């Protein structure tokens, strides 16, 4: 069987693309019905870039709803499966093998919940510690875990629901652990600074608020609906992919303490009240989950849109060209993207998540090579 899955009836045309870098403070209630306005020109001295995919290889087949991936110092990777609650190890090399290293029985697979994000300690060679984000019976949690052992929760009380659980984990260039949370289908969580829902959190490896957090709590930014992708550019700027409701899915550049508008705004407010997204698409063209930075290209893996969005994101924290769609409809739903040690981008398909149309070889891990811009 071909490694591609050919889809019909999918619009390949790219519409409603736009980007800007406006940011602002909390303001009056409003729901936006438009994407960000396009800039009048490229940043001074920076030519427009057009990223594209040069090569795709299938590395692994036969997974079931993989959700997150993180690399170990030896080049192998750990991958979570949402519903089975398994953590599997994918060996390094051109023909990787897959072995189970643990089942997180404390996780509760329900709706969009289960075993979600994973991050490897920056000091893994010394502490052999992995961090997991999972849905328990009463809340979402961040936990420390040593393969073969039981998870040790370090953050509890993140709101839970059958939908909008967030779940991405990643260590930033500052050495602190970031976690994305959803509003858990309760809109008020996102604007409530006492709630951990609808936020991006920043913490120490012990689950305490990291030094420099804007409110002295775990909260780094707020006003989010359901962020599931975070990545940093070479200048240290944090970018995030966020699910909208029915109108616009977003890419945002995250600044500490800023309000990203949900539920008052979906898309761009354009009135100086909230931080506007730098890119937005109709939900059927996006619904992006995981994100990775490959050089100066932000790669967003999209579920409903069944594509990658490639955004040329420079070290100055702005876009240097229009987003480009890639692999539209070829591999079904795409859940996560993560840059591998060899510079390729690993992309996880998600066709066994209850909303896809799985092929015989699904779910898969793809290795994507980008062409020089």
C-alpha positions as CSV (number, residue, x, y, z in Angstrom):
1,X,0.0,0.0,0.0
2,X,1.3,3.5,-0.8
3,X,2.6,5.5,2.2
4,X,0.4,8.3,1.1
5,X,-3.3,8.5,1.8
6,X,-5.0,10.4,-1.1
7,X,-8.0,12.4,0.0
8,X,-10.6,13.9,-2.3
9,X,-12.8,16.9,-1.7
10,X,-10.2,18.8,0.2
11,X,-9.6,22.4,-0.9
12,X,-6.0,22.9,-1.5
13,X,-6.4,26.7,-1.9
14,X,-5.0,28.7,0.9
15,X,-7.4,31.3,2.1
16,X,-7.6,33.9,4.8
17,X,-3.9,33.9,5.6
18,X,-2.6,36.9,7.4
19,X,-0.1,37.8,10.0
20,X,0.9,40.7,12.3
21,X,2.7,41.2,15.6
22,X,0.4,43.5,17.5
23,X,0.2,43.0,21.3
24,X,-2.0,44.8,23.9
25,X,-3.6,44.6,27.3
26,X,-6.9,43.5,28.7
27,X,-9.9,45.4,27.3
28,X,-13.7,45.4,26.6
29,X,-15.6,42.4,25.5
30,X,-15.8,41.6,21.8
31,X,-15.8,38.6,19.5
32,X,-13.7,39.0,16.4
33,X,-14.8,37.6,13.1
34,X,-11.7,38.3,11.0
35,X,-8.1,37.1,10.8
36,X,-5.2,39.4,11.5
37,X,-4.7,42.1,8.9
38,X,-1.7,41.5,6.6
39,X,1.4,43.8,7.1
40,X,2.0,46.4,4.5
41,X,5.6,45.2,4.0
42,X,8.2,42.7,5.1
43,X,10.4,43.6,8.0
44,X,13.1,46.0,7.0
45,X,16.0,44.3,5.3
46,X,14.4,40.8,5.3
47,X,13.3,39.3,2.0
48,X,10.1,37.2,2.0
49,X,10.8,33.4,2.5
50,X,8.8,30.6,1.1
51,X,9.3,27.3,3.0
52,X,8.5,23.9,1.4
53,X,8.7,20.2,2.1
54,X,11.6,18.5,0.2
55,X,11.2,14.9,1.4
56,X,8.9,12.7,3.5
57,X,9.9,9.3,4.9
58,X,7.7,6.9,6.9
59,X,9.7,5.8,10.0
60,X,7.2,4.0,12.1
61,X,3.8,2.4,11.4
62,X,1.1,0.7,13.5
63,X,0.8,3.1,16.4
64,X,-2.5,4.1,17.9
65,X,-3.3,7.8,18.4
66,X,0.2,8.9,19.3
67,X,0.1,12.3,21.0
68,X,3.6,13.5,22.0
69,X,7.2,12.8,21.2
70,X,10.5,13.8,23.0
71,X,14.0,12.8,22.2
72,X,16.6,11.2,24.5
73,X,20.3,12.1,24.6
74,X,21.2,9.0,22.5
75,X,18.9,10.1,19.6
76,X,16.1,7.7,20.4
77,X,12.6,9.0,21.2
78,X,9.8,8.5,23.6
79,X,6.3,8.6,22.2
80,X,3.0,8.7,24.1
81,X,-0.2,7.1,22.9
82,X,-3.3,8.9,24.2
83,X,-5.8,6.1,24.5
84,X,-3.6,3.0,25.2
85,X,-1.7,5.2,27.8
86,X,1.5,3.6,26.5
87,X,4.9,5.2,26.3
88,X,7.0,3.6,23.6
89,X,10.6,4.0,22.7
90,X,11.6,4.5,19.1
91,X,15.2,3.6,18.4
92,X,17.6,5.9,16.5
93,X,18.6,5.1,13.0
94,X,17.0,4.8,9.5
95,X,15.0,1.7,10.4
96,X,13.8,2.3,14.0
97,X,12.3,-0.3,16.2
98,X,9.5,0.3,18.7
99,X,9.4,-1.1,22.2
100,X,7.0,-0.4,25.1
101,X,8.7,1.2,28.1
102,X,5.6,1.7,30.3
103,X,1.9,2.1,30.7
104,X,0.6,5.1,32.7
105,X,-2.3,3.5,34.4
106,X,-3.1,6.6,36.4
107,X,-4.2,8.3,33.1
108,X,-7.9,8.2,32.2
109,X,-8.6,8.0,28.5
110,X,-11.9,9.9,28.0
111,X,-12.8,11.9,25.0
112,X,-9.8,14.1,24.1
113,X,-8.1,13.2,27.4
114,X,-5.7,10.5,28.3
115,X,-1.9,10.3,28.1
116,X,-0.9,13.5,26.3
117,X,2.4,15.5,26.4
118,X,5.9,14.4,27.2
119,X,9.2,16.2,27.8
120,X,12.6,14.8,28.7
121,X,14.6,16.4,31.5
122,X,17.5,18.6,30.2
123,X,19.5,16.6,32.8
124,X,18.3,13.2,31.7
125,X,21.8,11.7,31.6
126,X,22.0,12.4,35.3
127,X,18.4,12.0,36.5
128,X,16.7,9.7,34.0
129,X,13.6,11.8,34.4
130,X,10.7,12.3,32.0
131,X,7.7,14.7,32.4
132,X,4.2,13.7,31.4
133,X,0.9,15.5,31.1
134,X,-2.1,13.3,31.5
135,X,-5.8,13.3,32.3
136,X,-6.6,11.6,35.6
137,X,-10.2,10.9,36.9
138,X,-10.6,14.4,38.5
139,X,-8.1,16.7,36.9
140,X,-5.3,17.1,34.4
141,X,-1.8,16.7,35.8
142,X,1.9,17.2,35.2
143,X,4.0,14.4,36.6
144,X,7.6,13.4,36.9
145,X,8.3,9.8,35.7
146,X,11.2,7.4,35.5
147,X,10.6,4.7,32.9
148,X,9.5,1.6,34.6
149,X,8.2,3.4,37.7
150,X,5.0,5.3,38.7
151,X,4.4,8.9,37.9
152,X,4.9,11.5,40.6
153,X,2.4,14.4,40.2
154,X,4.0,17.8,40.5
155,X,1.1,19.9,39.3
156,X,-2.5,18.9,40.0
157,X,-5.9,20.7,39.7
158,X,-5.7,21.6,36.0
159,X,-9.4,21.7,34.9
160,X,-10.6,18.6,33.2
161,X,-13.3,17.9,30.5
162,X,-14.0,15.5,27.7
163,X,-12.6,18.3,25.4
164,X,-10.1,21.2,25.6
165,X,-7.5,19.6,27.9
166,X,-4.4,21.2,26.4
167,X,-1.6,18.9,27.2
168,X,1.7,19.9,25.5
169,X,4.9,20.0,27.5
170,X,8.3,21.4,26.6
171,X,11.4,22.8,28.2
172,X,12.2,26.3,27.1
173,X,15.6,27.7,26.3
174,X,15.5,29.2,29.9
175,X,15.5,25.6,31.3
176,X,12.0,25.8,32.7
177,X,9.1,23.5,31.9
178,X,6.1,24.9,30.0
179,X,2.7,23.3,29.9
180,X,-0.3,24.2,27.8
181,X,-3.8,23.9,29.3
182,X,-7.3,24.2,27.8
183,X,-10.4,25.9,29.1
184,X,-11.9,22.5,29.8
185,X,-15.1,23.6,28.0
186,X,-15.6,26.3,30.7
187,X,-15.0,29.6,29.1
188,X,-14.6,31.5,32.3
189,X,-11.4,29.6,33.2
190,X,-9.4,31.3,30.5
191,X,-9.8,34.8,32.0
192,X,-9.6,33.7,35.6
193,X,-6.1,34.1,36.9
194,X,-6.9,31.8,39.8
195,X,-7.7,28.9,37.4
196,X,-5.0,26.8,35.7
197,X,-7.3,26.3,32.7
198,X,-6.9,28.2,29.4
199,X,-3.3,29.1,30.2
200,X,0.3,28.5,29.4
201,X,2.1,27.6,32.6
202,X,5.8,27.9,33.4
203,X,7.3,25.9,36.2
204,X,10.5,24.5,37.8
205,X,11.1,20.7,37.6
206,X,9.4,20.5,41.0
207,X,6.2,22.0,39.7
208,X,6.7,25.4,41.5
209,X,6.2,28.8,39.8
210,X,9.4,29.6,37.9
211,X,11.3,32.8,38.8
212,X,10.1,35.8,36.8
213,X,6.5,34.5,36.2
214,X,4.4,37.7,35.8
215,X,1.8,36.9,38.5
216,X,4.0,35.0,41.0
217,X,2.0,31.9,40.1
218,X,2.4,29.1,37.5
219,X,0.6,31.3,34.9
220,X,2.8,32.7,32.1
221,X,0.0,33.8,29.7
222,X,-3.8,33.6,29.7
223,X,-6.9,34.0,27.7
224,X,-6.3,30.8,25.7
225,X,-9.0,28.4,24.5
226,X,-6.9,25.3,23.9
227,X,-3.2,25.6,23.1
228,X,-1.6,22.3,22.1
229,X,1.6,23.4,20.4
230,X,4.6,25.5,21.6
231,X,8.0,26.1,20.1
232,X,10.8,28.7,20.4
233,X,12.6,30.4,17.5
234,X,16.3,31.0,17.4
235,X,15.9,34.3,19.1
236,X,14.1,32.8,22.1
237,X,10.6,33.9,21.3
238,X,7.8,31.5,22.2
239,X,5.2,30.6,19.5
240,X,1.9,28.7,20.2
241,X,-0.8,27.1,18.1
242,X,-4.3,27.4,19.4
243,X,-7.7,25.8,18.5
244,X,-10.4,28.4,17.9
245,X,-14.1,27.6,18.2
246,X,-15.9,27.8,14.8
247,X,-14.2,30.6,13.0
248,X,-10.4,31.1,13.4
249,X,-7.6,28.9,14.5
250,X,-4.5,30.8,15.6
251,X,-0.8,31.0,15.8
252,X,0.3,33.4,18.6
253,X,3.6,34.8,19.7
254,X,3.5,34.5,23.5
255,X,4.6,37.2,25.9
256,X,4.6,36.9,29.7
257,X,1.5,38.2,31.4
258,X,-0.4,39.0,28.2
259,X,-4.1,38.2,27.6
260,X,-4.8,36.4,24.3
261,X,-8.5,37.2,24.4
262,X,-10.6,34.0,24.7
263,X,-13.6,33.9,25.2
264,X,-14.0,37.6,24.4
265,X,-12.1,37.3,21.1
266,X,-11.6,34.6,18.4
267,X,-9.1,35.7,15.8
268,X,-8.0,39.4,15.8
269,X,-9.7,42.1,17.9
270,X,-7.7,44.8,16.2
271,X,-8.6,47.3,18.8
272,X,-5.6,47.3,21.2
273,X,-7.5,45.3,23.9
274,X,-5.8,41.9,23.5
275,X,-2.8,40.3,21.8
276,X,-3.8,39.6,18.2
277,X,-2.6,36.3,16.5
278,X,0.2,36.5,14.0
279,X,-1.6,34.0,11.7
280,X,-5.2,32.7,11.6
281,X,-7.1,30.3,9.3
282,X,-10.7,29.0,9.1
283,X,-11.0,25.9,11.3
284,X,-11.4,23.5,8.4
285,X,-8.0,24.5,7.1
286,X,-6.2,24.2,10.4
287,X,-7.1,22.9,13.9
288,X,-3.4,22.7,14.5
289,X,-2.2,20.7,17.5
290,X,1.6,20.3,17.9
291,X,4.3,22.7,16.6
292,X,8.1,22.6,16.1
293,X,10.7,25.1,15.0
294,X,13.0,23.8,12.2
295,X,15.6,26.5,11.6
296,X,13.6,29.6,11.0
297,X,10.4,27.8,10.0
298,X,7.6,27.1,12.5
299,X,5.9,23.8,11.5
300,X,2.3,23.4,12.7
301,X,0.7,19.9,12.6
302,X,-3.1,20.2,11.9
303,X,-5.9,17.7,12.7
304,X,-9.0,18.8,10.9
305,X,-7.0,20.6,8.2
306,X,-5.0,17.4,7.5
307,X,-1.9,19.4,6.6
308,X,1.2,21.1,7.9
309,X,1.4,24.9,8.0
310,X,5.0,26.2,7.4
311,X,5.5,29.7,8.8
312,X,8.9,31.5,8.2
313,X,9.5,32.8,11.7
314,X,12.8,34.8,12.1
315,X,14.9,35.2,15.2
316,X,13.3,38.7,15.6
317,X,10.0,37.1,16.5
318,X,8.1,38.1,13.4
319,X,7.1,36.3,10.2
320,X,9.2,36.9,7.1
321,X,6.7,35.6,4.5
322,X,3.3,34.0,4.2
323,X,2.4,30.7,5.7
324,X,2.6,27.8,3.2
325,X,0.4,24.6,3.4
326,X,2.1,21.3,2.8
327,X,1.0,17.6,2.6
328,X,-2.6,18.6,2.5
329,X,-4.8,15.5,2.7
330,X,-1.9,13.1,2.1
331,X,-1.6,11.5,5.6
332,X,-4.8,12.4,7.3
333,X,-4.9,14.0,10.7
334,X,-1.6,15.3,12.0
335,X,-1.1,15.6,15.8
336,X,2.4,16.6,16.7
337,X,5.6,17.9,15.2
338,X,9.1,17.8,16.8
339,X,12.5,18.6,15.5
340,X,14.8,15.5,15.6
341,X,18.5,15.6,16.4
342,X,19.3,15.1,12.7
343,X,17.3,18.2,11.7
344,X,14.3,16.4,10.2
345,X,10.9,17.1,11.7
346,X,9.0,14.1,13.1
347,X,5.3,14.3,12.5
348,X,2.8,12.1,14.3
349,X,-0.5,11.1,12.5
350,X,-3.7,10.8,14.5
351,X,-6.1,8.8,12.4
352,X,-7.0,6.4,15.3
353,X,-8.2,9.2,17.5
354,X,-11.9,8.6,16.8
355,X,-12.2,11.4,14.2
356,X,-10.0,10.1,11.4
357,X,-10.1,7.6,8.6
358,X,-7.1,5.3,9.3
359,X,-5.2,3.5,6.6
360,X,-3.8,0.0,7.2
361,X,-0.4,1.4,8.3
362,X,-1.8,4.1,10.7
363,X,-0.8,5.6,12.9
364,X,2.6,6.7,11.6
365,X,5.7,8.7,12.4
366,X,6.9,10.7,9.4
367,X,10.3,12.3,9.0
368,X,10.0,15.6,7.1
369,X,12.9,17.4,5.4
370,X,12.4,21.0,4.6
371,X,14.0,22.6,1.6
372,X,16.4,25.5,2.2
373,X,14.3,28.7,2.1
